[in-house]
Amino acid sequence: MAYYQLKYFGESGGVVSVSVEAETKEQAIAMSGIPQSIVHSVAIDHLGGLKSALLDKKFPLVEQVLMLSAIASKVASGKVFDKAILESVDYKKLKLTFAQVDACQTPRDYLTLLRFDETAVLLAEAGDKTGRLAESLRRASKSIAERLEAKKEFSALMRKAMINTGFGLSFLTGIPLWAGGTIDDFINVQRLDLTLNSFSHMVMGLNTLYTQYFYILLALAVGCYLGRNRLWEMVRTLPGFSFLNERNKVRMGLEFVQTYQLLLSSGFTNPQSFKFMMQRSRGRAHGLYKDAYTQLIDEGRELSEVFDNPEWPPLITQNFQGFDSQTPAGRDTVLVNMAEALKAYYLRYTERVAQMSSVIGFAAMSVSILMFAIGFYLPLISLSTALKH
């Protein structure tokens, strides 16, 4: 995933640029919503990520939920969309001007400019075309609220585990740095005759690693981060990592089912739904959606065949058997039940990840305490006892 800078011809005839995060140039154009006929050039924006983090302010999702609900109520009461937006959204917080907002023509233009969630942009566009804008905005608000609630449920499990892991790694780093340096000072500066044990050598070895090879460790960390996708492809099926891979598959399946249900209920066809998900997805998911779109459109396969792939949870393939022949209400029921089942699976895998993280953190803390007690404190006690005699 990279940032691309799109340059296109604006209404005044001048060249305007915008930065978009995407997998390919084609995806960047599709995600920008800019007609390809007016695109001047597309190139990688090497500083796009930094500029996005520093300059592209967004409303928190919680605020977006409230704003969308307020806009929907005003539109339902007969108020035109542009007035509902101006009354409900404080665009000045995003450092936008009235002229920029006033230049928007459609709900999609407004919500894109105001950096609303992609779900809201998509459903607003669909609602505008079908004449059900207020209903679509309510659905978008509800969808984002449900996503926040699910994220809160899953993150609560991980928070404690990450804290334990953080403490463990802090102990494993801090104790050798302090105790190892102190032991070295006792031996080489104060010339104390300390009797070192295996834990003492472990403390000093880690101290040497952290102090003398810091830049190598930093370079390795940066290299692993930059090549994390390729590294993950190499290890994801190995013992100890396979269940993380299964968790990712379930998460991807859950995101697909929830998005697909939302699009289907908003009147999108299968080709439109898969095209949208392909354009908005990243990494491995992008490749899978692209493959699914090809099978669905070019080869005319059914959904159950499209998802007959080991990279998707088997539950999806099973539930899509005969899906195309069901009524809209029947399809919605299948998708709701499937989402609940995948959510339960994802919760179970998240619990396993949390347990593993807690075990790693506790083990690191235990080893650090043992190193301090036996490797540092015990030699000092032995020396003190010897000096007394």
PyMOL commands that set and color helices and strands:
alter all, ss='L'
color gray80, all
select helices_A, chain A and resi 25-32+36-38+48-55+61-76+81-88+91-94+98-102+107-113+118-130+133-188+198-212+214-226+228-235+242-265+270-280+283-297+303-306+314-319+323-325+328-388
alter helices_A, ss='H'
color red, helices_A
select strands_A, chain A and resi 2-9+15-22+39-44
alter strands_A, ss='S'
color yellow, strands_A
deselect
rebuild
show_as cartoon
